[in-house]
Amino acid sequence: MKLVREKANVLVLFGQSVMNPIMIMCSFGAFKVNRVLSISKERRYLRDCYMFLCSVEGRDEPIELRWDIEGNIWFLEKF
C-alpha cells in the first residue's frame, strides 16, 4: 500500500445506521468494494474522520478511505 491522499467520489449505501462504501471513483479508475474490513473513528487535521479499510474487486491488497464528516468529503488515503 502506498500513501495517496487523493480526493475521491464514493458511492455509499446506508442501512440500519451503518454506512458502507460500495463504489470508489478516482484517477486510478473505478473500484467495486467487496467488503469493509474495518471502520475506525479518528481525528485528523483537526477534524473528525472515519477510516474505512476495504477489500476491492480485482486487488489483493485492501485500500483505505477517509471520510471527513464536517466537509462530507471522501479521500483515498492508501492504495
mmCIF file of the N, C-alpha and C atoms, coordinates in Angstrom:
data_MODEL
# 
_entry.id   MODEL 
# 
loop_
_atom_site.group_PDB 
_atom_site.id 
_atom_site.type_symbol 
_atom_site.label_atom_id 
_atom_site.label_alt_id 
_atom_site.label_comp_id 
_atom_site.label_asym_id 
_atom_site.label_entity_id 
_atom_site.label_seq_id 
_atom_site.pdbx_PDB_ins_code 
_atom_site.Cartn_x 
_atom_site.Cartn_y 
_atom_site.Cartn_z 
_atom_site.occupancy 
_atom_site.B_iso_or_equiv 
_atom_site.pdbx_formal_charge 
_atom_site.auth_seq_id 
_atom_site.auth_comp_id 
_atom_site.auth_asym_id 
_atom_site.auth_atom_id 
_atom_site.pdbx_PDB_model_num 
ATOM 1   N N  . MET A 1 1  ? 0.847   -1.182 0.000   1.00 0.00 ? 1  MET A N  1 
ATOM 2   C CA . MET A 1 1  ? 0.000   0.000  0.000   1.00 0.00 ? 1  MET A CA 1 
ATOM 3   C C  . MET A 1 1  ? 0.885   1.235  0.000   1.00 0.00 ? 1  MET A C  1 
ATOM 4   N N  . LYS A 1 2  ? 0.488   2.237  -0.791  1.00 0.00 ? 2  LYS A N  1 
ATOM 5   C CA . LYS A 1 2  ? 1.227   3.488  -0.772  1.00 0.00 ? 2  LYS A CA 1 
ATOM 6   C C  . LYS A 1 2  ? 0.275   4.615  -0.423  1.00 0.00 ? 2  LYS A C  1 
ATOM 7   N N  . LEU A 1 3  ? 0.803   5.641  0.236   1.00 0.00 ? 3  LEU A N  1 
ATOM 8   C CA . LEU A 1 3  ? 0.025   6.794  0.662   1.00 0.00 ? 3  LEU A CA 1 
ATOM 9   C C  . LEU A 1 3  ? -0.310  7.648  -0.542  1.00 0.00 ? 3  LEU A C  1 
ATOM 10  N N  . VAL A 1 4  ? -1.594  7.962  -0.736  1.00 0.00 ? 4  VAL A N  1 
ATOM 11  C CA . VAL A 1 4  ? -2.039  8.715  -1.904  1.00 0.00 ? 4  VAL A CA 1 
ATOM 12  C C  . VAL A 1 4  ? -2.679  10.043 -1.499  1.00 0.00 ? 4  VAL A C  1 
ATOM 13  N N  . ARG A 1 5  ? -3.626  10.003 -0.589  1.00 0.00 ? 5  ARG A N  1 
ATOM 14  C CA . ARG A 1 5  ? -4.391  11.170 -0.130  1.00 0.00 ? 5  ARG A CA 1 
ATOM 15  C C  . ARG A 1 5  ? -5.004  11.959 -1.282  1.00 0.00 ? 5  ARG A C  1 
ATOM 16  N N  . GLU A 1 6  ? -5.797  11.270 -2.075  1.00 0.00 ? 6  GLU A N  1 
ATOM 17  C CA . GLU A 1 6  ? -6.452  11.869 -3.233  1.00 0.00 ? 6  GLU A CA 1 
ATOM 18  C C  . GLU A 1 6  ? -7.947  11.970 -2.979  1.00 0.00 ? 6  GLU A C  1 
ATOM 19  N N  . LYS A 1 7  ? -8.545  13.094 -3.372  1.00 0.00 ? 7  LYS A N  1 
ATOM 20  C CA . LYS A 1 7  ? -9.982  13.256 -3.267  1.00 0.00 ? 7  LYS A CA 1 
ATOM 21  C C  . LYS A 1 7  ? -10.657 12.240 -4.178  1.00 0.00 ? 7  LYS A C  1 
ATOM 22  N N  . ALA A 1 8  ? -11.715 11.597 -3.696  1.00 0.00 ? 8  ALA A N  1 
ATOM 23  C CA . ALA A 1 8  ? -12.383 10.543 -4.471  1.00 0.00 ? 8  ALA A CA 1 
ATOM 24  C C  . ALA A 1 8  ? -13.891 10.729 -4.427  1.00 0.00 ? 8  ALA A C  1 
ATOM 25  N N  . ASN A 1 9  ? -14.553 10.235 -5.448  1.00 0.00 ? 9  ASN A N  1 
ATOM 26  C CA . ASN A 1 9  ? -16.013 10.171 -5.465  1.00 0.00 ? 9  ASN A CA 1 
ATOM 27  C C  . ASN A 1 9  ? -16.392 8.768  -5.016  1.00 0.00 ? 9  ASN A C  1 
ATOM 28  N N  . VAL A 1 10 ? -17.229 8.698  -3.987  1.00 0.00 ? 10 VAL A N  1 
ATOM 29  C CA . VAL A 1 10 ? -17.577 7.405  -3.403  1.00 0.00 ? 10 VAL A CA 1 
ATOM 30  C C  . VAL A 1 10 ? -19.090 7.263  -3.369  1.00 0.00 ? 10 VAL A C  1 
ATOM 31  N N  . LEU A 1 11 ? -19.573 6.139  -3.867  1.00 0.00 ? 11 LEU A N  1 
ATOM 32  C CA . LEU A 1 11 ? -20.981 5.800  -3.795  1.00 0.00 ? 11 LEU A CA 1 
ATOM 33  C C  . LEU A 1 11 ? -21.190 5.022  -2.505  1.00 0.00 ? 11 LEU A C  1 
ATOM 34  N N  . VAL A 1 12 ? -22.123 5.478  -1.681  1.00 0.00 ? 12 VAL A N  1 
ATOM 35  C CA . VAL A 1 12 ? -22.296 4.925  -0.330  1.00 0.00 ? 12 VAL A CA 1 
ATOM 36  C C  . VAL A 1 12 ? -23.699 4.353  -0.175  1.00 0.00 ? 12 VAL A C  1 
ATOM 37  N N  . LEU A 1 13 ? -23.781 3.210  0.498   1.00 0.00 ? 13 LEU A N  1 
ATOM 38  C CA . LEU A 1 13 ? -25.054 2.574  0.815   1.00 0.00 ? 13 LEU A CA 1 
ATOM 39  C C  . LEU A 1 13 ? -25.310 2.730  2.310   1.00 0.00 ? 13 LEU A C  1 
ATOM 40  N N  . PHE A 1 14 ? -26.467 3.285  2.663   1.00 0.00 ? 14 PHE A N  1 
ATOM 41  C CA . PHE A 1 14 ? -26.833 3.442  4.071   1.00 0.00 ? 14 PHE A CA 1 
ATOM 42  C C  . PHE A 1 14 ? -27.855 2.382  4.431   1.00 0.00 ? 14 PHE A C  1 
ATOM 43  N N  . GLY A 1 15 ? -27.664 1.748  5.571   1.00 0.00 ? 15 GLY A N  1 
ATOM 44  C CA . GLY A 1 15 ? -28.623 0.746  6.006   1.00 0.00 ? 15 GLY A CA 1 
ATOM 45  C C  . GLY A 1 15 ? -28.514 0.490  7.493   1.00 0.00 ? 15 GLY A C  1 
ATOM 46  N N  . GLN A 1 16 ? -29.598 0.658  8.214   1.00 0.00 ? 16 GLN A N  1 
ATOM 47  C CA . GLN A 1 16 ? -29.679 0.407  9.655   1.00 0.00 ? 16 GLN A CA 1 
ATOM 48  C C  . GLN A 1 16 ? -28.541 1.089  10.421  1.00 0.00 ? 16 GLN A C  1 
ATOM 49  N N  . SER A 1 17 ? -28.383 2.359  10.201  1.00 0.00 ? 17 SER A N  1 
ATOM 50  C CA . SER A 1 17 ? -27.379 3.219  10.851  1.00 0.00 ? 17 SER A CA 1 
ATOM 51  C C  . SER A 1 17 ? -25.938 2.797  10.566  1.00 0.00 ? 17 SER A C  1 
ATOM 52  N N  . VAL A 1 18 ? -25.745 1.952  9.558   1.00 0.00 ? 18 VAL A N  1 
ATOM 53  C CA . VAL A 1 18 ? -24.397 1.555  9.145   1.00 0.00 ? 18 VAL A CA 1 
ATOM 54  C C  . VAL A 1 18 ? -24.169 2.091  7.739   1.00 0.00 ? 18 VAL A C  1 
ATOM 55  N N  . MET A 1 19 ? -23.014 2.721  7.539   1.00 0.00 ? 19 MET A N  1 
ATOM 56  C CA . MET A 1 19 ? -22.696 3.285  6.246   1.00 0.00 ? 19 MET A CA 1 
ATOM 57  C C  . MET A 1 19 ? -21.600 2.442  5.602   1.00 0.00 ? 19 MET A C  1 
ATOM 58  N N  . ASN A 1 20 ? -21.805 2.023  4.362   1.00 0.00 ? 20 ASN A N  1 
ATOM 59  C CA . ASN A 1 20 ? -20.822 1.208  3.652   1.00 0.00 ? 20 ASN A CA 1 
ATOM 60  C C  . ASN A 1 20 ? -20.549 1.783  2.271   1.00 0.00 ? 20 ASN A C  1 
ATOM 61  N N  . PRO A 1 21 ? -19.290 2.070  1.970   1.00 0.00 ? 21 PRO A N  1 
ATOM 62  C CA . PRO A 1 21 ? -18.964 2.462  0.599   1.00 0.00 ? 21 PRO A CA 1 
ATOM 63  C C  . PRO A 1 21 ? -19.104 1.252  -0.322  1.00 0.00 ? 21 PRO A C  1 
ATOM 64  N N  . ILE A 1 22 ? -19.680 1.451  -1.514  1.00 0.00 ? 22 ILE A N  1 
ATOM 65  C CA . ILE A 1 22 ? -19.859 0.328  -2.435  1.00 0.00 ? 22 ILE A CA 1 
ATOM 66  C C  . ILE A 1 22 ? -19.119 0.546  -3.756  1.00 0.00 ? 22 ILE A C  1 
ATOM 67  N N  . MET A 1 23 ? -18.771 1.795  -4.089  1.00 0.00 ? 23 MET A N  1 
ATOM 68  C CA . MET A 1 23 ? -18.061 2.074  -5.337  1.00 0.00 ? 23 MET A CA 1 
ATOM 69  C C  . MET A 1 23 ? -17.152 3.279  -5.115  1.00 0.00 ? 23 MET A C  1 
ATOM 70  N N  . ILE A 1 24 ? -15.912 3.180  -5.606  1.00 0.00 ? 24 ILE A N  1 
ATOM 71  C CA . ILE A 1 24 ? -14.934 4.252  -5.470  1.00 0.00 ? 24 ILE A CA 1 
ATOM 72  C C  . ILE A 1 24 ? -14.484 4.667  -6.861  1.00 0.00 ? 24 ILE A C  1 
ATOM 73  N N  . MET A 1 25 ? -14.568 5.978  -7.157  1.00 0.00 ? 25 MET A N  1 
ATOM 74  C CA . MET A 1 25 ? -14.113 6.501  -8.436  1.00 0.00 ? 25 MET A CA 1 
ATOM 75  C C  . MET A 1 25 ? -13.024 7.541  -8.188  1.00 0.00 ? 25 MET A C  1 
ATOM 76  N N  . CYS A 1 26 ? -11.853 7.316  -8.800  1.00 0.00 ? 26 CYS A N  1 
ATOM 77  C CA . CYS A 1 26 ? -10.721 8.218  -8.614  1.00 0.00 ? 26 CYS A CA 1 
ATOM 78  C C  . CYS A 1 26 ? -9.866  8.184  -9.872  1.00 0.00 ? 26 CYS A C  1 
ATOM 79  N N  . SER A 1 27 ? -8.707  8.807  -9.835  1.00 0.00 ? 27 SER A N  1 
ATOM 80  C CA . SER A 1 27 ? -7.842  8.837  -11.020 1.00 0.00 ? 27 SER A CA 1 
ATOM 81  C C  . SER A 1 27 ? -7.285  7.457  -11.373 1.00 0.00 ? 27 SER A C  1 
ATOM 82  N N  . PHE A 1 28 ? -7.304  6.519  -10.427 1.00 0.00 ? 28 PHE A N  1 
ATOM 83  C CA . PHE A 1 28 ? -6.839  5.166  -10.684 1.00 0.00 ? 28 PHE A CA 1 
ATOM 84  C C  . PHE A 1 28 ? -7.905  4.316  -11.366 1.00 0.00 ? 28 PHE A C  1 
ATOM 85  N N  . GLY A 1 29 ? -9.133  4.815  -11.445 1.00 0.00 ? 29 GLY A N  1 
ATOM 86  C CA . GLY A 1 29 ? -10.235 4.082  -12.069 1.00 0.00 ? 29 GLY A CA 1 
ATOM 87  C C  . GLY A 1 29 ? -11.410 3.940  -11.117 1.00 0.00 ? 29 GLY A C  1 
ATOM 88  N N  . ALA A 1 30 ? -12.324 3.059  -11.465 1.00 0.00 ? 30 ALA A N  1 
ATOM 89  C CA . ALA A 1 30 ? -13.495 2.783  -10.620 1.00 0.00 ? 30 ALA A CA 1 
ATOM 90  C C  . ALA A 1 30 ? -13.328 1.395  -10.006 1.00 0.00 ? 30 ALA A C  1 
ATOM 91  N N  . PHE A 1 31 ? -13.599 1.305  -8.711  1.00 0.00 ? 31 PHE A N  1 
ATOM 92  C CA . PHE A 1 31 ? -13.427 0.047  -7.985  1.00 0.00 ? 31 PHE A CA 1 
ATOM 93  C C  . PHE A 1 31 ? -14.713 -0.299 -7.239  1.00 0.00 ? 31 PHE A C  1 
ATOM 94  N N  . LYS A 1 32 ? -15.108 -1.550 -7.325  1.00 0.00 ? 32 LYS A N  1 
ATOM 95  C CA . LYS A 1 32 ? -16.267 -2.051 -6.573  1.00 0.00 ? 32 LYS A CA 1 
ATOM 96  C C  . LYS A 1 32 ? -15.764 -2.601 -5.247  1.00 0.00 ? 32 LYS A C  1 
ATOM 97  N N  . VAL A 1 33 ? -16.354 -2.145 -4.166  1.00 0.00 ? 33 VAL A N  1 
ATOM 98  C CA . VAL A 1 33 ? -15.963 -2.598 -2.831  1.00 0.00 ? 33 VAL A CA 1 
ATOM 99  C C  . VAL A 1 33 ? -16.662 -3.919 -2.543  1.00 0.00 ? 33 VAL A C  1 
ATOM 100 N N  . ASN A 1 34 ? -15.869 -4.945 -2.258  1.00 0.00 ? 34 ASN A N  1 
ATOM 101 C CA . ASN A 1 34 ? -16.428 -6.250 -1.909  1.00 0.00 ? 34 ASN A CA 1 
ATOM 102 C C  . ASN A 1 34 ? -16.898 -6.279 -0.461  1.00 0.00 ? 34 ASN A C  1 
ATOM 103 N N  . ARG A 1 35 ? -16.054 -5.723 0.422   1.00 0.00 ? 35 ARG A N  1 
ATOM 104 C CA . ARG A 1 35 ? -16.348 -5.807 1.854   1.00 0.00 ? 35 ARG A CA 1 
ATOM 105 C C  . ARG A 1 35 ? -15.578 -4.729 2.595   1.00 0.00 ? 35 ARG A C  1 
ATOM 106 N N  . VAL A 1 36 ? -16.181 -4.194 3.628   1.00 0.00 ? 36 VAL A N  1 
ATOM 107 C CA . VAL A 1 36 ? -15.492 -3.263 4.526   1.00 0.00 ? 36 VAL A CA 1 
ATOM 108 C C  . VAL A 1 36 ? -14.882 -4.096 5.637   1.00 0.00 ? 36 VAL A C  1 
ATOM 109 N N  . LEU A 1 37 ? -13.555 -4.079 5.724   1.00 0.00 ? 37 LEU A N  1 
ATOM 110 C CA . LEU A 1 37 ? -12.851 -4.897 6.711   1.00 0.00 ? 37 LEU A CA 1 
ATOM 111 C C  . LEU A 1 37 ? -12.888 -4.282 8.107   1.00 0.00 ? 37 LEU A C  1 
ATOM 112 N N  . SER A 1 38 ? -12.722 -2.955 8.171   1.00 0.00 ? 38 SER A N  1 
ATOM 113 C CA . SER A 1 38 ? -12.772 -2.290 9.478   1.00 0.00 ? 38 SER A CA 1 
ATOM 114 C C  . SER A 1 38 ? -13.140 -0.825 9.306   1.00 0.00 ? 38 SER A C  1 
ATOM 115 N N  . ILE A 1 39 ? -13.771 -0.284 10.349  1.00 0.00 ? 39 ILE A N  1 
ATOM 116 C CA . ILE A 1 39 ? -14.141 1.135  10.401  1.00 0.00 ? 39 ILE A CA 1 
ATOM 117 C C  . ILE A 1 39 ? -13.639 1.672  11.727  1.00 0.00 ? 39 ILE A C  1 
ATOM 118 N N  . SER A 1 40 ? -12.940 2.796  11.688  1.00 0.00 ? 40 SER A N  1 
ATOM 119 C CA . SER A 1 40 ? -12.478 3.422  12.929  1.00 0.00 ? 40 SER A CA 1 
ATOM 120 C C  . SER A 1 40 ? -12.670 4.930  12.844  1.00 0.00 ? 40 SER A C  1 
ATOM 121 N N  . LYS A 1 41 ? -12.979 5.525  13.980  1.00 0.00 ? 41 LYS A N  1 
ATOM 122 C CA . LYS A 1 41 ? -13.151 6.975  14.045  1.00 0.00 ? 41 LYS A CA 1 
ATOM 123 C C  . LYS A 1 41 ? -11.842 7.578  14.529  1.00 0.00 ? 41 LYS A C  1 
ATOM 124 N N  . GLU A 1 42 ? -11.360 8.588  13.808  1.00 0.00 ? 42 GLU A N  1 
ATOM 125 C CA . GLU A 1 42 ? -10.100 9.249  14.148  1.00 0.00 ? 42 GLU A CA 1 
ATOM 126 C C  . GLU A 1 42 ? -10.269 10.750 14.043  1.00 0.00 ? 42 GLU A C  1 
ATOM 127 N N  . ARG A 1 43 ? -9.263  11.445 14.539  1.00 0.00 ? 43 ARG A N  1 
ATOM 128 C CA . ARG A 1 43 ? -9.232  12.904 14.411  1.00 0.00 ? 43 ARG A CA 1 
ATOM 129 C C  . ARG A 1 43 ? -7.974  13.242 13.620  1.00 0.00 ? 43 ARG A C  1 
ATOM 130 N N  . ARG A 1 44 ? -8.157  13.761 12.402  1.00 0.00 ? 44 ARG A N  1 
ATOM 131 C CA . ARG A 1 44 ? -7.035  14.150 11.538  1.00 0.00 ? 44 ARG A CA 1 
ATOM 132 C C  . ARG A 1 44 ? -7.244  15.573 11.065  1.00 0.00 ? 44 ARG A C  1 
ATOM 133 N N  . TYR A 1 45 ? -6.160  16.307 11.030  1.00 0.00 ? 45 TYR A N  1 
ATOM 134 C CA . TYR A 1 45 ? -6.188  17.696 10.540  1.00 0.00 ? 45 TYR A CA 1 
ATOM 135 C C  . TYR A 1 45 ? -7.247  18.524 11.281  1.00 0.00 ? 45 TYR A C  1 
ATOM 136 N N  . LEU A 1 46 ? -7.370  18.284 12.583  1.00 0.00 ? 46 LEU A N  1 
ATOM 137 C CA . LEU A 1 46 ? -8.309  18.974 13.476  1.00 0.00 ? 46 LEU A CA 1 
ATOM 138 C C  . LEU A 1 46 ? -9.766  18.743 13.087  1.00 0.00 ? 46 LEU A C  1 
ATOM 139 N N  . ARG A 1 47 ? -10.062 17.634 12.436  1.00 0.00 ? 47 ARG A N  1 
ATOM 140 C CA . ARG A 1 47 ? -11.431 17.283 12.055  1.00 0.00 ? 47 ARG A CA 1 
ATOM 141 C C  . ARG A 1 47 ? -11.695 15.821 12.405  1.00 0.00 ? 47 ARG A C  1 
ATOM 142 N N  . ASP A 1 48 ? -12.956 15.524 12.698  1.00 0.00 ? 48 ASP A N  1 
ATOM 143 C CA . ASP A 1 48 ? -13.351 14.136 12.948  1.00 0.00 ? 48 ASP A CA 1 
ATOM 144 C C  . ASP A 1 48 ? -13.508 13.415 11.617  1.00 0.00 ? 48 ASP A C  1 
ATOM 145 N N  . CYS A 1 49 ? -12.956 12.220 11.537  1.00 0.00 ? 49 CYS A N  1 
ATOM 146 C CA . CYS A 1 49 ? -12.988 11.427 10.306  1.00 0.00 ? 49 CYS A CA 1 
ATOM 147 C C  . CYS A 1 49 ? -13.290 9.977  10.636  1.00 0.00 ? 49 CYS A C  1 
ATOM 148 N N  . TYR A 1 50 ? -13.799 9.277  9.659   1.00 0.00 ? 50 TYR A N  1 
ATOM 149 C CA . TYR A 1 50 ? -13.928 7.825  9.730   1.00 0.00 ? 50 TYR A CA 1 
ATOM 150 C C  . TYR A 1 50 ? -12.954 7.233  8.727   1.00 0.00 ? 50 TYR A C  1 
ATOM 151 N N  . MET A 1 51 ? -12.236 6.208  9.153   1.00 0.00 ? 51 MET A N  1 
ATOM 152 C CA . MET A 1 51 ? -11.300 5.500  8.296   1.00 0.00 ? 51 MET A CA 1 
ATOM 153 C C  . MET A 1 51 ? -11.916 4.148  7.938   1.00 0.00 ? 51 MET A C  1 
ATOM 154 N N  . PHE A 1 52 ? -11.962 3.818  6.656   1.00 0.00 ? 52 PHE A N  1 
ATOM 155 C CA . PHE A 1 52 ? -12.525 2.567  6.163   1.00 0.00 ? 52 PHE A CA 1 
ATOM 156 C C  . PHE A 1 52 ? -11.420 1.770  5.485   1.00 0.00 ? 52 PHE A C  1 
ATOM 157 N N  . LEU A 1 53 ? -11.202 0.554  5.930   1.00 0.00 ? 53 LEU A N  1 
ATOM 158 C CA . LEU A 1 53 ? -10.287 -0.369 5.270   1.00 0.00 ? 53 LEU A CA 1 
ATOM 159 C C  . LEU A 1 53 ? -11.164 -1.326 4.460   1.00 0.00 ? 53 LEU A C  1 
ATOM 160 N N  . CYS A 1 54 ? -11.020 -1.294 3.135   1.00 0.00 ? 54 CYS A N  1 
ATOM 161 C CA . CYS A 1 54 ? -11.933 -2.014 2.246   1.00 0.00 ? 54 CYS A CA 1 
ATOM 162 C C  . CYS A 1 54 ? -11.185 -2.957 1.330   1.00 0.00 ? 54 CYS A C  1 
ATOM 163 N N  . SER A 1 55 ? -11.763 -4.128 1.104   1.00 0.00 ? 55 SER A N  1 
ATOM 164 C CA . SER A 1 55 ? -11.242 -5.009 0.061   1.00 0.00 ? 55 SER A CA 1 
ATOM 165 C C  . SER A 1 55 ? -12.036 -4.690 -1.202  1.00 0.00 ? 55 SER A C  1 
ATOM 166 N N  . VAL A 1 56 ? -11.321 -4.544 -2.315  1.00 0.00 ? 56 VAL A N  1 
ATOM 167 C CA . VAL A 1 56 ? -11.970 -4.186 -3.574  1.00 0.00 ? 56 VAL A CA 1 
ATOM 168 C C  . VAL A 1 56 ? -11.758 -5.277 -4.613  1.00 0.00 ? 56 VAL A C  1 
ATOM 169 N N  . GLU A 1 57 ? -12.662 -5.300 -5.560  1.00 0.00 ? 57 GLU A N  1 
ATOM 170 C CA . GLU A 1 57 ? -12.626 -6.298 -6.625  1.00 0.00 ? 57 GLU A CA 1 
ATOM 171 C C  . GLU A 1 57 ? -11.409 -6.067 -7.518  1.00 0.00 ? 57 GLU A C  1 
ATOM 172 N N  . GLY A 1 58 ? -10.655 -7.123 -7.796  1.00 0.00 ? 58 GLY A N  1 
ATOM 173 C CA . GLY A 1 58 ? -9.515  -7.035 -8.688  1.00 0.00 ? 58 GLY A CA 1 
ATOM 174 C C  . GLY A 1 58 ? -8.193  -6.702 -8.019  1.00 0.00 ? 58 GLY A C  1 
ATOM 175 N N  . ARG A 1 59 ? -8.186  -6.547 -6.692  1.00 0.00 ? 59 ARG A N  1 
ATOM 176 C CA . ARG A 1 59 ? -6.947  -6.245 -5.967  1.00 0.00 ? 59 ARG A CA 1 
ATOM 177 C C  . ARG A 1 59 ? -6.796  -7.199 -4.793  1.00 0.00 ? 59 ARG A C  1 
ATOM 178 N N  . ASP A 1 60 ? -5.566  -7.621 -4.552  1.00 0.00 ? 60 ASP A N  1 
ATOM 179 C CA . ASP A 1 60 ? -5.290  -8.491 -3.407  1.00 0.00 ? 60 ASP A CA 1 
ATOM 180 C C  . ASP A 1 60 ? -5.190  -7.694 -2.116  1.00 0.00 ? 60 ASP A C  1 
ATOM 181 N N  . GLU A 1 61 ? -4.584  -6.501 -2.201  1.00 0.00 ? 61 GLU A N  1 
ATOM 182 C CA . GLU A 1 61 ? -4.401  -5.670 -1.016  1.00 0.00 ? 61 GLU A CA 1 
ATOM 183 C C  . GLU A 1 61 ? -5.620  -4.771 -0.806  1.00 0.00 ? 61 GLU A C  1 
ATOM 184 N N  . PRO A 1 62 ? -5.974  -4.513 0.449   1.00 0.00 ? 62 PRO A N  1 
ATOM 185 C CA . PRO A 1 62 ? -7.093  -3.597 0.707   1.00 0.00 ? 62 PRO A CA 1 
ATOM 186 C C  . PRO A 1 62 ? -6.675  -2.148 0.452   1.00 0.00 ? 62 PRO A C  1 
ATOM 187 N N  . ILE A 1 63 ? -7.668  -1.275 0.344   1.00 0.00 ? 63 ILE A N  1 
ATOM 188 C CA . ILE A 1 63 ? -7.398  0.157  0.226   1.00 0.00 ? 63 ILE A CA 1 
ATOM 189 C C  . ILE A 1 63 ? -8.006  0.849  1.439   1.00 0.00 ? 63 ILE A C  1 
ATOM 190 N N  . GLU A 1 64 ? -7.525  2.055  1.711   1.00 0.00 ? 64 GLU A N  1 
ATOM 191 C CA . GLU A 1 64 ? -8.002  2.798  2.872   1.00 0.00 ? 64 GLU A CA 1 
ATOM 192 C C  . GLU A 1 64 ? -8.663  4.089  2.419   1.00 0.00 ? 64 GLU A C  1 
ATOM 193 N N  . LEU A 1 65 ? -9.889  4.312  2.898   1.00 0.00 ? 65 LEU A N  1 
ATOM 194 C CA . LEU A 1 65 ? -10.645 5.520  2.597   1.00 0.00 ? 65 LEU A CA 1 
ATOM 195 C C  . LEU A 1 65 ? -10.807 6.339  3.859   1.00 0.00 ? 65 LEU A C  1 
ATOM 196 N N  . ARG A 1 66 ? -10.844 7.671  3.685   1.00 0.00 ? 66 ARG A N  1 
ATOM 197 C CA . ARG A 1 66 ? -11.113 8.575  4.813   1.00 0.00 ? 66 ARG A CA 1 
ATOM 198 C C  . ARG A 1 66 ? -12.323 9.422  4.466   1.00 0.00 ? 66 ARG A C  1 
ATOM 199 N N  . TRP A 1 67 ? -13.280 9.486  5.387   1.00 0.00 ? 67 TRP A N  1 
ATOM 200 C CA . TRP A 1 67 ? -14.453 10.328 5.211   1.00 0.00 ? 67 TRP A CA 1 
ATOM 201 C C  . TRP A 1 67 ? -14.377 11.463 6.215   1.00 0.00 ? 67 TRP A C  1 
ATOM 202 N N  . ASP A 1 68 ? -14.235 12.692 5.708   1.00 0.00 ? 68 ASP A N  1 
ATOM 203 C CA . ASP A 1 68 ? -14.239 13.892 6.539   1.00 0.00 ? 68 ASP A CA 1 
ATOM 204 C C  . ASP A 1 68 ? -15.698 14.224 6.830   1.00 0.00 ? 68 ASP A C  1 
ATOM 205 N N  . ILE A 1 69 ? -16.108 14.055 8.078   1.00 0.00 ? 69 ILE A N  1 
ATOM 206 C CA . ILE A 1 69 ? -17.517 14.190 8.468   1.00 0.00 ? 69 ILE A CA 1 
ATOM 207 C C  . ILE A 1 69 ? -18.020 15.616 8.260   1.00 0.00 ? 69 ILE A C  1 
ATOM 208 N N  . GLU A 1 70 ? -17.255 16.613 8.707   1.00 0.00 ? 70 GLU A N  1 
ATOM 209 C CA . GLU A 1 70 ? -17.700 18.011 8.631   1.00 0.00 ? 70 GLU A CA 1 
ATOM 210 C C  . GLU A 1 70 ? -17.860 18.486 7.192   1.00 0.00 ? 70 GLU A C  1 
ATOM 211 N N  . GLY A 1 71 ? -16.901 18.158 6.348   1.00 0.00 ? 71 GLY A N  1 
ATOM 212 C CA . GLY A 1 71 ? -16.954 18.610 4.960   1.00 0.00 ? 71 GLY A CA 1 
ATOM 213 C C  . GLY A 1 71 ? -17.671 17.651 4.033   1.00 0.00 ? 71 GLY A C  1 
ATOM 214 N N  . ASN A 1 72 ? -18.010 16.453 4.537   1.00 0.00 ? 72 ASN A N  1 
ATOM 215 C CA . ASN A 1 72 ? -18.626 15.394 3.745   1.00 0.00 ? 72 ASN A CA 1 
ATOM 216 C C  . ASN A 1 72 ? -17.807 15.134 2.477   1.00 0.00 ? 72 ASN A C  1 
ATOM 217 N N  . ILE A 1 73 ? -16.480 14.986 2.663   1.00 0.00 ? 73 ILE A N  1 
ATOM 218 C CA . ILE A 1 73 ? -15.554 14.752 1.567   1.00 0.00 ? 73 ILE A CA 1 
ATOM 219 C C  . ILE A 1 73 ? -14.854 13.417 1.791   1.00 0.00 ? 73 ILE A C  1 
ATOM 220 N N  . TRP A 1 74 ? -14.712 12.655 0.730   1.00 0.00 ? 74 TRP A N  1 
ATOM 221 C CA . TRP A 1 74 ? -14.032 11.364 0.774   1.00 0.00 ? 74 TRP A CA 1 
ATOM 222 C C  . TRP A 1 74 ? -12.638 11.503 0.191   1.00 0.00 ? 74 TRP A C  1 
ATOM 223 N N  . PHE A 1 75 ? -11.681 10.780 0.790   1.00 0.00 ? 75 PHE A N  1 
ATOM 224 C CA . PHE A 1 75 ? -10.309 10.766 0.304   1.00 0.00 ? 75 PHE A CA 1 
ATOM 225 C C  . PHE A 1 75 ? -9.841  9.327  0.224   1.00 0.00 ? 75 PHE A C  1 
ATOM 226 N N  . LEU A 1 76 ? -9.113  9.018  -0.837  1.00 0.00 ? 76 LEU A N  1 
ATOM 227 C CA . LEU A 1 76 ? -8.426  7.745  -0.948  1.00 0.00 ? 76 LEU A CA 1 
ATOM 228 C C  . LEU A 1 76 ? -7.088  7.940  -0.275  1.00 0.00 ? 76 LEU A C  1 
ATOM 229 N N  . GLU A 1 77 ? -6.906  7.319  0.884   1.00 0.00 ? 77 GLU A N  1 
ATOM 230 C CA . GLU A 1 77 ? -5.689  7.527  1.692   1.00 0.00 ? 77 GLU A CA 1 
ATOM 231 C C  . GLU A 1 77 ? -4.557  6.629  1.245   1.00 0.00 ? 77 GLU A C  1 
ATOM 232 N N  . LYS A 1 78 ? -4.808  5.333  1.209   1.00 0.00 ? 78 LYS A N  1 
ATOM 233 C CA . LYS A 1 78 ? -3.773  4.368  0.848   1.00 0.00 ? 78 LYS A CA 1 
ATOM 234 C C  . LYS A 1 78 ? -4.291  3.465  -0.243  1.00 0.00 ? 78 LYS A C  1 
ATOM 235 N N  . PHE A 1 79 ? -3.438  3.224  -1.236  1.00 0.00 ? 79 PHE A N  1 
ATOM 236 C CA . PHE A 1 79 ? -3.816  2.433  -2.403  1.00 0.00 ? 79 PHE A CA 1 
ATOM 237 C C  . PHE A 1 79 ? -2.817  1.311  -2.591  1.00 0.00 ? 79 PHE A C  1 
# 
